Structures are given as C-alpha cells and as structure tokens.
Amino acid sequence: MMLGALSGYNNNSIAEGMVFRRTGIGAFVETAQVVEVIEDRMGIPHVRFNLQVSRGAVKPTVECRTLALETFSARYKKSIQTV
C-alpha cells in the first residue's frame, strides 16, 4: 500500500520494501526497510519498518519499529532503494 500524497504528510510516496538511510556522528548509521504503511483507527498513517542500527565495528542491532508517517518522513529523508 502506498500513502503519502493522499495523507497530506509527505509529497514523496513511501511504499513497502523501500529502504532509507540516516547517518549520524562518526560511524552511526540507521537503515530502515519499510514493512508496511497502514492507517490506525483514527486514519493516521503509520510506517512499520525494520531498523538496523550500526555503530562502527560493533555488531548491528535489528528491531521492528512503527512511526507516524509524518515522523518517519522527517527522520528518514534519504531513500537508498526504491521498489
């Protein structure tokens, strides 16, 4: 499912399978792969994604998270892979 333009939160559509990357200070890197984009009971779109956090040579951690589409779009602006 693709949301974005219809929701008013984001001009760029975010779809299942898309991968986004956010870098921080030093070797800190977050990679988010979109699992699904769904609306809650109030009609607010949310992104469920697998997040891999890498910090230099330390083994990366992976977890599943959910953010409102607006928050996800603000945090993960750089798409590295599209569907």
Sequence and secondary structure as in RCSB ss.txt:
>XXXX:A:sequence
MMLGALSGYNNNSIAEGMVFRRTGIGAFVETAQVVEVIEDRMGIPHVRFNLQVSRGAVKPTVECRTLALETFSAR
YKKSIQTV
>XXXX:A:secstr
  BSTTTTS SS B TT EEEEE STTEEEEEEEEEEEE TTS EEEEEEEEEEETTEEEEEEEEEEEHHHHHHH
  EEEE  
